[in-house]
Amino acid sequence: MLSQRVQLLKKLLPGFIPLFVFIAVDEIWGTKAGLMAALAIGSVELVWIGIREKRFDRFVLFDTILLLVLGGVSIVLDNDIFFKMKPALIELILCAILAVSAFSRLNIVGLMSKRYLKDMVIDDGQMNRMRASLRLMFVIFSGHTLLVFYAAFYLSSEAWAFISGGLFYILFGVVFGIEFLRHRKSQSKVQIALDEEEMLPLVNEEGQVVGKAPRSACHNGQKLLHPVVHLHVLNRQGAIYLQKRPMNKLVQPGKWDTAVGGHVAFGEDVHLSLKREAWEEIGLKDFSAKLAKQYVWESALERELVFVFITHDFKGIQLHSEEVEEGRFWTRNQIVKNMGKGIFTPNFEHECHLLFNLNDH
């Protein structure tokens, strides 16, 4: 996010160049020469941006025209107060944009970012952090705007030149310094969380381990293929034991699901993972299971290589985990009647067809 704001500033910076040129030339050759130089630079910028980037930069045009209007009025009336007010008026517009972006649903700065940085994608978390930064900028630059107005009326030209020019960029540096420190602190917290987070193996579609990644990275839409185990528990009549997921689960809360399902930890083989998950979820141990199938399951958030096991050893089941709200056997007819009604997880509905086929044969 910090680098994105730096890129945005680089895109907007050309709009301020006519003002820089005017201040430099005005100090040496006077206001008229400064205005002519600003007009020439602004025109060259417009042509250059048009040829190189194939776009018309309204910000450069606006800054150049406002500079000429206020400077021209100052010359005609022989009073430089109008020109001195120009930086404050521009900054007042900036503060208005910051206020709307920071305190309303319309984030103008965010929209400008997407326009100038077409490859940038801003998620909700980044947008919230951007709004926090915009609130800080609004407070700082509102104070600076009032100071520029005060300097225009009551301070010397030298003091006004520093306050409206140099001080403005010093404050910009302060804002980006604060943002840099915030960014570093945030990155440190993320790194600490990643260091403490469970690591999952990354596999190819044959199940061979090709790397590892934090659990969160496997569930954030990157679609990193990682292995999971599912255990279906059947009785002699072919009924299937299902567990009900608690309502506090982020994924498929309150729905009936496979008896046992969980991730294979990094460095753990599939069979060891199956025994661990069976004990953790339904208190089942000392059972024998057969691998029925392995397949790739993909959802909006993740991509899993699922190892499907089946067991008929159900007598040792004892629910003892907060991860499971309830468990019971469902007959084939009960399952069929409730399919597609949002009672079962999509993953179980996919696998139950496999179970039915196995029972039929």
VENVENSUL-V960013 format. One record per pair of residues at least 6 apart in sequence whose ideal C-beta (glycine too) atoms are under 6 Angstrom apart, sorted by the first residue. I is the first residue (numbers start at 1). J is the second residue. D is the distance in Angstrom with one decimal. If there is no record, write none. Layout:
i=I j=J d=D
i=I j=J d=D
//
This chain:
i=1 j=126 d=5.2
i=1 j=129 d=5.8
i=2 j=179 d=5.6
i=2 j=183 d=4.4
i=4 j=120 d=5.6
i=7 j=117 d=5.6
i=8 j=113 d=5.3
i=8 j=116 d=6.0
i=11 j=116 d=4.2
i=14 j=45 d=5.5
i=14 j=60 d=5.7
i=15 j=59 d=3.7
i=15 j=60 d=4.9
i=15 j=63 d=4.7
i=18 j=38 d=4.1
i=18 j=41 d=5.2
i=18 j=42 d=4.4
i=18 j=63 d=5.6
i=18 j=64 d=4.8
i=18 j=67 d=5.7
i=21 j=37 d=5.1
i=21 j=38 d=5.3
i=21 j=41 d=4.7
i=22 j=34 d=4.2
i=22 j=38 d=4.2
i=23 j=165 d=5.9
i=25 j=33 d=5.3
i=25 j=34 d=4.2
i=25 j=37 d=4.3
i=26 j=34 d=3.5
i=35 j=71 d=4.6
i=38 j=67 d=5.3
i=42 j=60 d=5.9
i=42 j=64 d=3.2
i=45 j=60 d=5.0
i=46 j=60 d=5.7
i=49 j=57 d=4.7
i=70 j=82 d=5.0
i=70 j=83 d=5.1
i=70 j=86 d=4.4
i=71 j=83 d=5.0
i=73 j=82 d=4.5
i=74 j=80 d=4.8
i=74 j=82 d=4.5
i=74 j=83 d=4.0
i=84 j=152 d=3.8
i=84 j=160 d=5.5
i=85 j=152 d=5.3
i=87 j=148 d=5.5
i=87 j=164 d=3.9
i=88 j=145 d=5.4
i=88 j=148 d=4.0
i=88 j=149 d=4.9
i=91 j=145 d=4.5
i=92 j=145 d=5.5
i=95 j=141 d=5.5
i=95 j=142 d=5.0
i=95 j=145 d=5.8
i=97 j=108 d=5.1
i=98 j=134 d=5.3
i=98 j=137 d=5.5
i=98 j=138 d=4.1
i=99 j=138 d=5.5
i=100 j=106 d=5.7
i=100 j=108 d=5.6
i=101 j=107 d=4.7
i=101 j=108 d=4.8
i=101 j=109 d=4.4
i=101 j=134 d=5.1
i=102 j=131 d=5.4
i=102 j=134 d=3.8
i=102 j=135 d=4.4
i=102 j=138 d=5.4
i=133 j=179 d=5.8
i=137 j=175 d=5.6
i=140 j=171 d=5.6
i=144 j=171 d=5.7
i=147 j=163 d=5.7
i=148 j=163 d=5.8
i=148 j=164 d=4.9
i=151 j=159 d=5.7
i=151 j=160 d=4.2
i=151 j=163 d=4.6
i=152 j=160 d=5.9
i=194 j=214 d=5.2
i=197 j=214 d=4.4
i=197 j=215 d=5.7
i=198 j=215 d=4.7
i=199 j=212 d=5.0
i=199 j=266 d=4.3
i=200 j=215 d=5.5
i=200 j=218 d=5.3
i=200 j=226 d=4.7
i=200 j=263 d=5.6
i=200 j=266 d=5.9
i=201 j=209 d=4.7
i=201 j=212 d=5.5
i=201 j=266 d=4.8
i=202 j=210 d=5.5
i=202 j=211 d=4.1
i=202 j=212 d=6.0
i=202 j=213 d=5.6
i=202 j=224 d=5.5
i=202 j=226 d=5.8
i=203 j=209 d=5.6
i=203 j=225 d=5.8
i=203 j=227 d=5.3
i=203 j=305 d=5.5
i=204 j=210 d=5.6
i=205 j=296 d=6.0
i=212 j=266 d=4.8
i=213 j=224 d=5.4
i=218 j=224 d=5.0
i=218 j=226 d=4.8
i=218 j=302 d=5.9
i=219 j=301 d=5.5
i=219 j=302 d=5.1
i=221 j=301 d=5.5
i=223 j=303 d=4.2
i=225 j=303 d=5.0
i=225 j=305 d=5.7
i=227 j=264 d=4.3
i=227 j=305 d=4.7
i=228 j=263 d=5.3
i=228 j=304 d=4.9
i=228 j=306 d=5.5
i=229 j=270 d=6.0
i=229 j=273 d=5.2
i=229 j=274 d=4.6
i=229 j=277 d=6.0
i=229 j=307 d=5.0
i=230 j=258 d=4.8
i=230 j=261 d=4.9
i=230 j=306 d=5.8
i=230 j=308 d=5.1
i=231 j=259 d=5.7
i=231 j=260 d=3.7
i=231 j=278 d=5.7
i=231 j=309 d=4.8
i=232 j=310 d=5.0
i=232 j=355 d=5.9
i=233 j=241 d=4.0
i=233 j=259 d=4.4
i=233 j=311 d=5.7
i=233 j=314 d=4.9
i=234 j=240 d=5.8
i=234 j=312 d=5.5
i=235 j=314 d=5.7
i=235 j=329 d=6.0
i=238 j=359 d=5.0
i=239 j=329 d=4.1
i=239 j=331 d=5.0
i=240 j=330 d=5.5
i=241 j=259 d=4.6
i=241 j=329 d=5.2
i=242 j=256 d=4.5
i=242 j=330 d=5.5
i=243 j=257 d=5.8
i=243 j=259 d=5.7
i=243 j=324 d=4.6
i=243 j=327 d=4.6
i=244 j=256 d=5.4
i=244 j=325 d=4.6
i=244 j=326 d=4.2
i=245 j=252 d=5.8
i=245 j=253 d=5.9
i=245 j=255 d=5.5
i=245 j=257 d=5.5
i=246 j=325 d=4.7
i=247 j=253 d=4.8
i=247 j=254 d=4.9
i=252 j=345 d=4.6
i=255 j=345 d=4.9
i=256 j=343 d=6.0
i=256 j=344 d=5.1
i=257 j=345 d=4.5
i=257 j=348 d=5.3
i=258 j=348 d=5.2
i=259 j=282 d=6.0
i=260 j=277 d=5.2
i=260 j=278 d=4.9
i=260 j=281 d=5.1
i=262 j=277 d=3.6
i=264 j=270 d=5.9
i=264 j=273 d=4.2
i=270 j=307 d=5.2
i=274 j=309 d=5.9
i=278 j=284 d=4.4
i=279 j=285 d=5.2
i=281 j=321 d=5.7
i=281 j=324 d=5.6
i=282 j=317 d=5.1
i=283 j=318 d=3.7
i=283 j=320 d=4.9
i=284 j=316 d=5.2
i=284 j=317 d=5.4
i=287 j=311 d=5.1
i=287 j=313 d=3.7
i=289 j=309 d=4.1
i=289 j=311 d=4.2
i=290 j=310 d=5.5
i=291 j=309 d=5.7
i=292 j=308 d=4.8
i=292 j=310 d=5.0
i=293 j=308 d=4.6
i=293 j=354 d=5.9
i=294 j=307 d=5.0
i=295 j=306 d=5.7
i=296 j=305 d=5.8
i=297 j=304 d=4.8
i=297 j=306 d=5.1
i=319 j=327 d=5.5
i=335 j=352 d=5.9
i=339 j=349 d=5.9
//
